[in-house]
């Protein structure tokens, strides 16, 4: 009966009713019922649909006839039906639905017809009908499109183009596996890209080119209307890609920005790529002096040392540009902010501790006048008044040495060094005020002065190079007191971090290589080398550091607690260089000492820092999963390997929001199930994932850990709370820390750490950040991260370093300390007050139209403070910003059209 029902399809309505009435009359034959169903379904078609179906059936019939003159008109009519049909988004268009049963017939016709326009036109139609078959194995849309490449693809609509792109990706993957040619697919893809871009589907265009590995062709397709959205999508994808695709995406975006003269954005990407030649090329590619100054501020923020001499600039402009690159006026701008916010008045430690709020029973006991308490006060004072050049402890008019004598031994060194933090970036005034300490007879005070010089010049570059002259002096580097030598070496590392300054190799490498030196001296020199040449992969330095590890005569020194800083120095050389670190990892396998494995892990996590590489995070989690049962020496290094792996998880994930969420959950598991050594590092890793970004869920968890039975876990959790809230004045965190001060009033080490955390929380009176990401959280500062890592590597064994005698290592944090301000300047770099809206940043990648980039904003006048995740926009169009992100130091130019627009 089935053939009958097919013949009945275009039949008159009478038959359908007859069969239907039979079924209703209760007649039993099953076949009759089936037929009724089929005819009934035909009956559901409206008159209009029935007519369309009849016409399409007739067209297909014409194509099967031998008269070839009918083909062209029939195919054109069929195309018109398909293109003019409208239906809801969820339904298949009616013509495709009715043509689907004829699909096999039409494919057979295609095989029989001779070559020519008609055959090509038929392939065009078959390609569209093929969309209705979603089998994995038959990519008919693509198959027939390749047989008819000359037809107008765009006329079939956006959904068709997307479906075609999907099949191209599937077939490309198969062909690459079987090593078949793919040129036809690539050519077709390049036809689709402009169609995507025209319909604002830049994400589809980029995804298709990415899948076919032809992203470098993208600049040929963008125009002034589409480039900004395309680049935004390109750059946002980088964190989700593996090496080397991530670099290629950045370079493609860089080329597009350069083509459309968006030089500050191009410069930002060149900085992300850490490509000094590209940075210099971008810098000299414009003759606009104000734009050069703006790019100079970007370079200065990243603390890259590039010498950019430009003959097109006047002497005055050249000087101002150099000052921007060298951060010379940073102190001045910071104090302008302080004046605007009315916070120039120094704060005392009591303003921070608020002892009157601690329970009266212990209030007196937490403020004992002991050397330990006074040392903590010196740190708190240094962090809180950092950069303001005024305090009520160290820089007061009366007997200036009074506070120094209230501490003892290494405490005196850290106390004098705190001057450097108070006078940060203000080199001229700072050198005057530390001068007398540099000639002190006590080695601890002299050491403090050396360190202070390194701290105050960190990130600031002067032609006279005072730090190298004072700290690189043989009298200091070969001083009989190891403390003075360590301070001078550490000072050089802080002062020249990120500079890649070759002269320092002559000073530092001999210290690393000298086997007569204590491991502390060699390791600190190695760490300073790593900070100076961070991310450069300098072969001279890496060979020298590997030489120490491979030297059999120094084998016994490799078990020293200071060796970890030599390992970190090696890791920092390859910071962010991804696969380039593999050579070092292979070489380390030749080191017979058990310390080779932790060193390799530290080098590897530095190389992948901030990339969000999921596979690396999984590898590190596997390492944390290992159960250690080995001999003592072996066990120690294995435990250290796991501890570095935990830090590494945070370091790799810190650049990517989804990754951060994911690893915070993993840290919860590690805390529940991990060994004691792993639990000790988890709080530090939680701090590293979000420095200066106090999320409630994180600090509440850390607050629980700060009462842990294992005192090492508690101390690290307290420090992590300080790191998390650094420079934010977060009231809830301040309250938690005050409670901890009461709780630990009898435990000197824990109390010391609470004080440090309180100092960090109120750092720069709430105007600074330790977060190494800047420029709308796009760029990771290598220099800032290297300082954070140095402190965290020391904190892994806090009781051997920070809470015992090596507390001065905390000053490595200064490389990451930076004002979290927005200061607007005119073209002559004079402060300019304008209104800006400050609100939470919104991710607008791939969104339609022109969505708002901030939400919940307030209007303020500059200079303003920006919290983590906040973004600023100019209130009106009176000025044009020369920087694409309103953050840090931004130059504004008067908008020439503004008067007319009023």
Helices and strands as residue ranges (DSSP letters): H 2-7, H 13-24, H 30-43, H 47-64, H 69-84, H 94-100, H 103-112, H 117-129, G 130-132, H 140-147, G 154-156, H 158-178, H 183-198, H 202-211, G 215-220, H 227-237, G 238-240, H 245-259, H 263-273, H 276-284, H 289-302, H 315-325, H 330-340, H 349-353, G 355-357, H 360-363, G 365-367, H 371-384, G 404-406, H 410-422, H 427-434, G 435-439, H 443-456, H 466-471, H 474-477, H 482-495, H 503-513, H 519-532, H 539-550, G 552-559, H 563-573, G 578-581, H 582-588, H 595-607, H 614-625, H 632-653, H 657-673, H 676-689, H 696-705, H 711-724, H 731-743, H 748-761, G 763-766, E 768-769, E 773-774, E 779-780, H 782-795, G 807-815, E 818-819, E 821-825, E 835-841, E 854-861, E 864-865, E 870-874, E 879-881, E 888-894, H 898-901
